Amino acid sequence: MSTKDELRQVEADLDRLKAENQEVRDQVGDMGATDQIEIAAMIAQADEQSELIAELERRRADLERRVKEEG
């Protein structure tokens, strides 16, 4: 896989994860005062996704740098 292909894949993964993360957070906001254990689990899931998003954003920056270097 070329660096450009890998960069496109990372960007697609980022778009998907960001959308999923926002959906989970929206669901938590819409739930109101229901099952607090379920809400806590959903928040934990969203936080884990946020960490993965940050990792992918660092990977994307590295790939963008490599693409520029490759010319």
N, C-alpha and C positions, 0 to 999 in steps of 0.2 A: 504494500500500500504506500503510495506516495505521501509526502508531507501534506500536500494540498488536499488529498483525499481524506487523510486523517483529520485535518483541520475542519473540513466540511462535516465529518462524522461527529466531531466534538461539538461543533456549533448546533447540529441537529439534536444531539443529546441534551445540550444546554436548553434549547428552546422547549423540548419536551418536559424536562425536569422542572423548569421554571413554571410552566403551565400547570403541571401536576401539583407543585408546591402551593401555588396560588389557590388552586381548587380545594386543597386540604384546608388551608387557612380560612378560606371563605366558608367551608362547611362548619368549621369550628365556630366561626362568628354567627352562623345561622342557627346553631343548635340551641343557644340560650342556656338556661339552667337545667340541663338534663344530666345524664350520667357523667359525673366528674372523672371517673376512671377512664372512660372512653375518650373524653376530651383531652385528658392528659396524654393518653397514648397517641392521639392524632397530633398533638402539639410536638411530642417527641419525634414522631415520624417526619413532620415538617422541618424540625430542626436538623435532623439527620440529612434530609434532602438539601437543606441550605448548606451544610458542610460539603456535601458532594458537589453542589453547584460551585462553591468557592474553589474546590479542587480542580474542577473542569475549567473554570475561568483561568486559573494559573496555567493549566495545560494548554489552553487556547493561546494565551499570551506567548508561551514558549514556542508553539507551532508557528504563530504569526512571525516571530523573530526568525525562526529557521527558514520560513518561506522567503522572507526578505533577503536573508543571507544567500540563499540558493539562487536568487535573482530571477 
